[in-house]
Amino acid sequence: MQRPASPLTIKICGLSTPETLRAALDAGADMIGLNFHPKSPRHVTRERAVELAGLARGRTQIVALIVDWNEKQAAELVETLRPDWLQLHGRETPEQVRAIKVATGLPTIKALGIAGAEDIAAIESYREVADRILLDAKPPKDAAYPGGHGKPFDWTLLGALDPALGFMLSGGLDPANVGHAIAITRPWGVDVSSGVESAPGVKDIGRIRDFVAAARAATAAGTAEAGRT
């Protein structure tokens, strides 16, 4: 898996209402995420997810976030929802990632938690089986769900990555810090959930707009700077 030659991809994850979904679409989000983990405050039922996917289809890429599902569960969801991507946000092994890809025929985003330099080493084993790697802050040990806790990790750890790796950055991003994060890590994409909320699971339309605008501005600034060097 190599870094795609494309502009920054922006993903708004954990959307659960038509109003906030439309805000993400109008702001220009490249991906929207629907969360199927029942312990998450952003969990959506399949019925609601189908409704939201219907609003998004053709305007953005639809990502279904699942946690430690087997191939049969994943295939059933894909048949019902028809997403563009599956995001595997649990403890899936590289073999399980490959099996889900084969069972569903969809590209996968594998989320990996980062807390220290030792976590960077785990990325390589997923590189050849996942279509994208999402680097998120490792959740607290007692956390009920794996992502969306609003805490960033030390972004300078990613300086050890292969520059050709196409990865998405997540974990504690918000409208105020996303520009700095992009400047430090140069990711293929950014993924936000709690950073555009007014309360856990409650998306804020203004913050969604501000996040997308800040990420686009940072990308434009980086492109301009690269052109001067």
C-alpha positions as CSV (number, residue, x, y, z in Angstrom):
1,M,0.0,0.0,0.0
2,Q,1.6,3.3,-1.1
3,R,0.5,6.8,-0.6
4,P,-2.1,7.8,-3.2
5,A,-1.4,10.8,-5.4
6,S,-4.4,12.9,-4.3
7,P,-5.4,15.9,-2.2
8,L,-6.1,15.5,1.5
9,T,-9.1,13.2,2.3
10,I,-11.3,14.5,5.1
11,K,-13.6,12.1,7.0
12,I,-16.3,13.0,9.5
13,C,-17.0,10.0,11.5
14,G,-19.9,9.0,13.9
15,L,-22.6,10.9,12.1
16,S,-26.1,9.9,13.3
17,T,-28.6,12.5,12.1
18,P,-29.7,13.8,8.7
19,E,-29.0,17.4,9.7
20,T,-25.3,16.8,10.7
21,L,-24.8,14.5,7.7
22,R,-26.0,17.2,5.4
23,A,-23.6,19.7,7.1
24,A,-20.7,17.3,6.4
25,L,-21.7,17.0,2.8
26,D,-22.2,20.7,2.3
27,A,-18.8,21.4,3.9
28,G,-17.2,19.1,1.4
29,A,-16.3,16.0,3.5
30,D,-14.7,13.3,1.3
31,M,-15.9,10.5,3.6
32,I,-18.6,10.0,6.2
33,G,-18.5,7.3,8.9
34,L,-21.3,5.4,10.4
35,N,-20.5,3.7,13.7
36,F,-21.9,0.2,14.4
37,H,-20.2,-0.4,17.7
38,P,-23.1,-0.7,20.3
39,K,-21.1,0.7,23.2
40,S,-20.2,3.9,21.4
41,P,-22.3,7.1,21.9
42,R,-22.2,7.5,18.1
43,H,-23.8,4.1,17.4
44,V,-26.5,4.0,14.8
45,T,-29.0,1.2,14.0
46,R,-29.0,-0.4,10.6
47,E,-32.2,1.3,9.8
48,R,-30.9,4.7,10.6
49,A,-27.6,3.9,8.8
50,V,-29.5,3.0,5.6
51,E,-31.4,6.3,5.8
52,L,-28.2,8.3,6.2
53,A,-26.4,6.3,3.5
54,G,-29.2,7.1,1.1
55,L,-28.6,10.8,1.7
56,A,-24.9,10.5,1.2
57,R,-24.6,8.1,-1.7
58,G,-23.2,9.7,-4.8
59,R,-22.0,12.8,-2.9
60,T,-19.3,11.3,-0.7
61,Q,-17.8,7.9,0.3
62,I,-19.6,5.9,2.9
63,V,-17.5,4.2,5.6
64,A,-19.0,1.6,7.9
65,L,-17.1,1.3,11.2
66,I,-17.2,-2.1,12.9
67,V,-15.3,-3.6,15.8
68,D,-14.2,-7.2,15.9
69,W,-16.8,-8.6,13.6
70,N,-16.5,-11.8,11.7
71,E,-16.7,-12.2,7.9
72,K,-20.4,-13.3,8.0
73,Q,-21.4,-10.2,10.0
74,A,-19.5,-7.9,7.8
75,A,-20.9,-9.4,4.6
76,E,-24.5,-9.1,5.9
77,L,-23.9,-5.4,6.7
78,V,-22.4,-4.7,3.3
79,E,-25.4,-6.3,1.6
80,T,-27.8,-4.1,3.6
81,L,-25.9,-0.8,3.6
82,R,-23.8,-0.9,0.5
83,P,-20.9,1.2,1.9
84,D,-17.8,2.1,0.0
85,W,-15.4,1.1,2.7
86,L,-15.2,-0.9,5.9
87,Q,-13.3,0.6,8.9
88,L,-12.0,-2.1,11.2
89,H,-11.5,-0.5,14.6
90,G,-11.0,-3.4,16.9
91,R,-8.3,-6.0,17.5
92,E,-8.5,-7.6,14.1
93,T,-5.4,-9.4,13.1
94,P,-3.9,-9.0,9.6
95,E,-5.4,-12.4,8.7
96,Q,-8.9,-11.2,9.8
97,V,-8.5,-8.0,7.8
98,R,-7.7,-10.1,4.7
99,A,-10.6,-12.5,5.3
100,I,-13.2,-9.6,5.7
101,K,-11.9,-8.0,2.5
102,V,-12.4,-11.3,0.6
103,A,-15.8,-11.9,2.1
104,T,-17.2,-8.4,1.3
105,G,-15.2,-7.4,-1.7
106,L,-14.7,-3.9,-0.2
107,P,-11.6,-2.0,0.6
108,T,-10.7,-1.7,4.3
109,I,-9.4,1.0,6.6
110,K,-7.6,-0.6,9.6
111,A,-7.4,1.5,12.7
112,L,-4.4,1.1,14.9
113,G,-3.9,2.7,18.3
114,I,-0.7,4.7,18.9
115,A,0.7,5.6,22.3
116,G,4.4,5.1,22.0
117,A,7.2,4.2,19.6
118,E,6.5,0.5,20.1
119,D,3.1,0.9,18.4
120,I,4.7,2.1,15.2
121,A,6.2,-1.3,14.6
122,A,2.8,-2.9,14.4
123,I,1.9,-0.9,11.3
124,E,4.0,-2.9,8.9
125,S,2.1,-6.2,9.4
126,Y,-1.1,-4.5,8.2
127,R,0.4,-2.6,5.4
128,E,-0.1,-5.2,2.7
129,V,-3.6,-6.3,3.7
130,A,-5.4,-3.0,4.5
131,D,-6.1,-0.5,1.8
132,R,-5.6,2.4,4.3
133,I,-4.1,2.6,7.8
134,L,-5.8,4.9,10.3
135,L,-3.6,6.0,13.2
136,D,-5.6,6.8,16.3
137,A,-4.8,7.6,19.9
138,K,-4.7,4.4,21.9
139,P,-7.8,4.3,24.1
140,P,-7.6,4.2,28.0
141,K,-7.3,0.6,29.3
142,D,-10.8,0.8,30.8
143,A,-12.5,2.4,27.7
144,A,-15.8,0.9,26.6
145,Y,-15.1,1.7,23.0
146,P,-11.9,2.0,21.0
147,G,-12.0,5.5,19.4
148,G,-13.6,8.9,19.7
149,H,-12.1,9.8,23.1
150,G,-10.8,13.3,22.1
151,K,-7.2,12.7,23.1
152,P,-4.3,13.2,20.6
153,F,-1.1,11.2,20.7
154,D,2.4,12.4,20.1
155,W,2.3,13.2,16.4
156,T,6.1,13.4,16.2
157,L,6.2,9.6,16.6
158,L,5.0,9.4,13.0
159,G,8.4,10.8,11.8
160,A,9.6,7.2,11.8
161,L,7.0,6.1,9.2
162,D,7.9,5.4,5.6
163,P,7.0,8.6,3.8
164,A,5.3,6.5,1.1
165,L,2.7,5.1,3.5
166,G,-0.8,6.4,2.9
167,F,-2.3,6.9,6.3
168,M,-5.1,8.7,7.9
169,L,-4.6,10.6,11.2
170,S,-7.2,10.5,14.0
171,G,-7.3,11.0,17.7
172,G,-8.1,14.4,19.4
173,L,-8.3,16.4,16.2
174,D,-10.5,19.5,16.2
175,P,-10.9,22.7,14.2
176,A,-8.2,24.4,16.3
177,N,-5.4,21.8,15.9
178,V,-6.0,20.0,12.6
179,G,-3.8,22.5,10.7
180,H,-0.9,21.9,13.0
181,A,-1.4,18.2,12.9
182,I,-1.4,18.2,9.1
183,A,1.8,20.3,9.0
184,I,3.6,17.9,11.3
185,T,2.5,14.5,9.9
186,R,1.6,15.1,6.2
187,P,-1.2,12.5,6.3
188,W,-3.1,11.2,3.3
189,G,-6.3,12.0,5.3
190,V,-7.7,13.2,8.6
191,D,-10.6,11.6,10.5
192,V,-12.6,13.4,13.2
193,S,-15.4,12.5,15.5
194,S,-15.5,13.9,19.0
195,G,-13.6,17.0,17.9
196,V,-16.7,18.3,16.1
197,E,-19.1,17.5,18.9
198,S,-20.8,19.6,21.6
199,A,-21.3,16.5,23.7
200,P,-20.4,12.8,23.3
201,G,-22.3,11.7,20.2
202,V,-23.8,15.1,19.5
203,K,-22.3,16.6,16.3
204,D,-22.1,20.4,16.0
205,I,-22.8,21.8,12.6
206,G,-20.6,24.8,13.0
207,R,-17.6,22.7,14.2
208,I,-18.0,20.4,11.2
209,R,-17.8,23.3,8.9
210,D,-14.8,24.9,10.7
211,F,-12.9,21.6,10.8
212,V,-13.2,21.0,7.0
213,A,-12.3,24.6,6.3
214,A,-9.2,24.5,8.6
215,A,-8.0,21.2,7.1
216,R,-8.4,22.5,3.5
217,A,-6.6,25.8,4.4
218,A,-3.7,23.8,6.0
219,T,-3.4,21.7,2.9
220,A,-3.4,24.7,0.6
221,A,-0.8,26.4,2.7
222,G,1.4,23.3,2.6
223,T,1.0,23.0,-1.2
224,A,2.0,26.6,-1.6
225,E,5.0,26.2,0.7
226,A,6.2,23.1,-1.2
227,G,5.9,25.1,-4.5
228,R,8.3,27.7,-3.1
229,T,11.0,25.2,-2.2
